[in-house]
Amino acid sequence: MPDPKTTMHPIDKTRARLSFERAAADYDRVAVLQREIADRLLGRLDYIRLAPQRILDLGAGTGYAIDPLARRYPKARVLALDFAHGMLLQAHRRGSWWRRPLCVCADAESLPLADGSVDLIVSNAVLQWCNDLERTFGECRRVLRPGGLLLFTTFGPDTLKELRMAWSQVDQHSHVSPFLDMHDIGDALVRARFADPVMDADRLTLTYDDVQGLMRDLKTLGARNATDARPRALTGRARIAALADAYEIHRRDGRLPASYEVLYGHAWAPEPSAQTRAGSEVSIPLSAIGGRRRAVEP
């Protein structure tokens, strides 16, 4: 049974998918933060020895990571997977004409891929849209070959904290999606039986002239509130004015900040176990006894 802390506040997948479908054409125009995070994530591969033959870009969006991955691993085949078909239409245009990515329209929580079929999974700013993180990690481990790598980013609970605080002064509805703590995500990796999970965090801030600018960017990105607890009525001018007033306490140097807590993680699909079964007994080689324990790094 999934840990309730890592079962996300329910996301209405239909609403989320439609939001990203509508955002596909203009997404790259405003995805400054997402590109920066992707660059930092891919830069971590500089310190990892890996020669993948097949790479899965999980939640590929418009495919920003496809070209850098193809240049880094020229012999690898890149699969771009996203649940929004419109995003995949943009991603398909990436890369040289003879090395177009193989595009797969599917949900990260139920991957239509064979066991052990990929060597590297890269996922940028996607996991917050999954309702069951442990199941998602389990799917990632299933499709990775033994010794394969999962490398990802997502957002932590301080993301959009100013917007969340301002809305709390207006009404009691859920207007900003909740985000999991780094340690809960690390625990989910352990329960999904990944090896050597590592988590760390970074904090980035975008600034705006007014709260309307932030709201426009979130809408253009498709990152609208898609939780089941969202208000169903249209947001009127009076509530937007109240939101703008409440947000003003955060203004610094003439600008309004929007904070993002960016979480980075990586973990390995375990190699075949040192344990071997003989009938109903389990035998453990002497060489496997006394090894150091693995732990999630903070």
C-alpha positions in Angstrom: 0.0 0.0 0.0 1.5 3.4 -0.9 2.7 5.7 1.8 0.0 8.5 2.1 2.8 11.1 2.2 3.9 10.1 -1.3 0.5 9.8 -2.7 0.1 13.2 -4.2 -3.0 15.4 -3.5 -5.2 14.1 -6.3 -4.5 15.6 -9.7 -7.3 15.7 -12.2 -5.3 14.2 -15.1 -7.9 15.2 -17.7 -7.7 18.8 -16.7 -3.9 18.7 -16.5 -3.6 17.1 -19.9 -5.9 19.6 -21.5 -3.9 22.5 -20.0 -0.7 21.2 -21.5 -2.3 20.5 -24.8 -3.4 24.2 -25.0 0.0 25.4 -23.8 2.1 23.4 -26.3 2.4 26.1 -29.0 3.5 28.9 -26.6 5.2 26.9 -23.9 8.8 27.5 -25.0 8.3 31.3 -25.0 7.9 31.4 -21.2 9.7 28.2 -20.0 12.8 30.1 -18.8 12.9 28.3 -15.4 12.2 24.9 -16.9 15.1 25.3 -19.4 17.5 26.4 -16.6 16.6 23.4 -14.5 17.0 21.1 -17.4 20.4 22.4 -18.1 21.5 22.0 -14.5 20.1 18.4 -14.5 21.8 17.4 -17.7 25.1 18.9 -16.4 25.1 16.3 -13.7 25.7 13.6 -16.3 29.2 15.1 -16.6 30.1 13.3 -13.4 28.4 9.9 -14.2 30.0 7.2 -16.4 27.3 5.8 -18.5 27.0 4.7 -22.2 23.2 4.3 -22.7 21.8 2.7 -25.8 18.2 3.8 -25.2 17.2 6.9 -23.2 13.7 7.8 -22.0 12.8 11.5 -21.7 10.0 11.0 -19.2 7.5 13.9 -19.5 9.4 15.3 -22.4 7.1 18.3 -23.0 8.3 20.1 -26.1 11.5 18.1 -26.1 14.1 20.7 -24.8 16.3 17.9 -23.5 16.3 15.8 -26.7 19.1 17.6 -28.6 21.5 17.8 -25.6 21.0 14.1 -24.9 21.5 13.2 -28.5 24.8 15.2 -28.6 26.0 13.7 -25.4 25.2 10.1 -26.4 25.3 10.0 -30.2 24.8 6.3 -30.4 21.7 6.2 -28.2 18.1 6.2 -29.3 15.9 8.8 -27.5 12.3 8.1 -26.6 10.2 11.1 -25.7 7.1 10.3 -23.6 4.4 12.7 -22.5 0.7 12.5 -21.7 -0.1 15.6 -23.8 -0.1 14.9 -27.6 0.3 18.5 -28.4 3.6 18.6 -26.5 4.8 15.6 -28.4 4.1 17.2 -31.7 6.5 20.0 -30.7 9.1 17.4 -29.4 9.0 15.5 -32.7 10.5 18.4 -34.5 13.7 18.2 -32.3 16.9 16.6 -33.6 18.2 16.0 -37.0 15.7 14.6 -39.5 17.4 11.2 -39.5 17.4 11.0 -35.7 13.9 12.1 -34.7 13.0 10.9 -31.3 10.5 8.1 -31.0 7.4 9.8 -29.4 5.1 7.9 -27.0 1.9 9.4 -25.7 1.4 7.9 -22.3 1.2 8.5 -18.5 4.3 8.3 -16.4 2.4 6.2 -13.9 1.8 3.4 -16.4 4.6 3.1 -18.9 3.9 1.1 -22.1 7.5 -0.1 -22.3 9.0 -3.6 -21.8 10.8 -4.5 -18.6 14.5 -3.6 -18.7 14.2 -1.8 -22.1 16.0 1.5 -21.3 19.3 2.4 -19.9 18.7 6.0 -18.7 15.6 7.9 -17.7 15.7 11.7 -17.6 12.7 13.5 -16.2 12.5 17.3 -15.7 9.7 18.9 -13.7 7.2 16.1 -14.2 6.8 14.1 -11.0 4.6 16.7 -9.3 1.9 15.8 -11.8 1.8 12.1 -10.7 -0.8 11.0 -8.2 1.1 8.0 -6.9 4.9 8.7 -6.8 5.8 5.3 -5.5 4.0 3.6 -8.4 5.7 6.0 -10.8 9.1 5.1 -9.4 8.2 1.4 -9.5 7.4 1.8 -13.2 10.7 3.6 -13.8 12.6 0.8 -12.0 10.7 -1.9 -14.1 11.7 -0.4 -17.5 15.3 0.3 -16.5 17.8 -2.4 -17.1 19.9 -3.5 -14.1 22.4 -0.8 -13.5 20.4 1.8 -15.4 20.0 5.4 -14.0 17.0 7.5 -13.1 17.8 11.2 -13.1 15.0 13.8 -12.3 13.9 17.1 -11.0 10.7 18.1 -9.3 9.5 20.9 -7.0 9.5 21.0 -3.2 7.0 22.5 -0.8 8.4 26.1 -0.8 7.5 26.4 -4.5 5.2 29.4 -5.2 5.0 29.9 -1.4 4.2 33.6 -1.9 1.3 32.8 -4.2 0.0 30.2 -1.8 0.3 32.6 1.1 -1.5 35.4 -0.8 -4.4 33.2 -1.9 -4.8 32.0 1.8 -5.7 35.7 2.6 -8.4 35.7 -0.1 -10.3 32.3 0.5 -9.8 28.8 1.8 -9.7 27.0 -1.6 -6.8 25.1 -3.0 -5.2 27.4 -5.7 -1.6 26.1 -5.8 -0.7 22.4 -6.1 1.0 20.9 -3.0 4.5 19.6 -3.4 6.3 16.8 -1.6 9.3 17.2 0.7 12.7 16.0 -0.5 12.9 13.3 2.2 9.5 11.9 1.3 10.7 11.5 -2.3 13.9 9.8 -1.2 11.8 7.4 1.0 9.7 6.6 -2.1 12.8 5.8 -4.1 13.9 3.3 -1.3 10.5 1.7 -1.2 10.5 1.3 -5.0 13.8 -0.6 -4.4 16.2 1.8 -6.2 19.8 1.6 -5.2 22.0 4.5 -3.9 19.3 7.2 -4.1 20.6 10.8 -3.7 18.5 13.9 -3.2 19.4 17.6 -3.0 17.7 21.0 -3.4 18.3 24.4 -5.0 16.2 27.6 -4.7 15.5 29.8 -7.7 13.4 33.0 -7.9 11.6 34.7 -10.8 10.4 38.3 -10.4 7.5 40.1 -11.9 6.0 43.6 -12.1 2.7 42.3 -10.8 0.9 39.1 -9.9 -1.0 39.1 -13.2 2.3 38.5 -14.9 3.0 35.4 -12.8 -0.5 34.1 -13.4 -0.1 34.6 -17.2 3.1 32.7 -17.2 1.7 29.8 -15.2 -1.3 29.6 -17.6 1.0 29.8 -20.7 3.1 26.9 -19.3 0.0 24.8 -18.7 0.8 24.8 -15.0 -2.6 25.6 -13.8 -4.2 24.3 -10.6 -5.4 20.8 -11.5 -6.1 19.4 -8.1 -9.5 17.9 -7.3 -9.8 20.5 -4.5 -9.5 23.5 -6.8 -12.4 26.0 -6.9 -14.8 25.3 -9.8 -16.1 28.9 -10.2 -14.3 31.4 -12.4 -12.0 33.7 -10.6 -13.6 37.2 -10.7 -11.9 40.6 -10.8 -12.6 41.2 -7.2 -10.7 38.1 -6.0 -7.8 38.9 -8.4 -7.6 42.4 -6.9 -7.6 40.9 -3.4 -4.9 38.5 -4.4 -2.8 41.3 -5.9 -3.2 43.3 -2.6 -2.2 40.3 -0.5 0.9 39.6 -2.6 2.2 43.1 -2.2 3.8 42.3 1.2 6.4 40.3 -0.7 7.5 43.1 -3.0 11.3 43.8 -2.9 13.1 46.4 -4.9 10.0 47.1 -6.9 9.5 43.5 -8.0 7.3 40.6 -6.8 9.2 37.3 -6.3 8.0 33.8 -7.2 10.0 31.2 -5.3 10.8 27.7 -6.6 12.3 25.0 -4.5 13.9 22.7 -7.1 14.6 19.1 -6.0 17.2 17.0 -7.9 17.4 13.3 -7.5 19.1 10.2 -9.0 19.1 6.5 -8.2 20.1 3.3 -9.9 18.2 0.2 -10.9 19.7 -2.5 -8.7 22.0 -5.1 -10.2 20.9 -8.7 -9.8 21.0 -9.6 -6.1 23.9 -11.4 -4.5 21.4 -13.7 -2.9 20.7 -17.0 -4.7 18.0 -19.4 -4.0 18.6 -23.1 -3.6 15.2 -24.9 -3.2 13.4 -23.1 -0.3 16.6 -21.9 1.3 18.4 -18.6 0.7 22.2 -18.7 0.5 24.3 -15.6 0.8 28.0 -15.6 -0.3 30.5 -14.7 2.4 31.7 -11.8 0.3 28.3 -10.2 0.6 28.4 -10.1 4.4 29.6 -7.0 6.2 29.0 -4.6 3.4 28.3 -1.0 4.3 24.7 0.2 4.5 23.3 2.5 1.9 21.4 5.6 2.9 19.5 8.5 1.2 21.7 11.5 1.3 20.1 14.7 2.5 
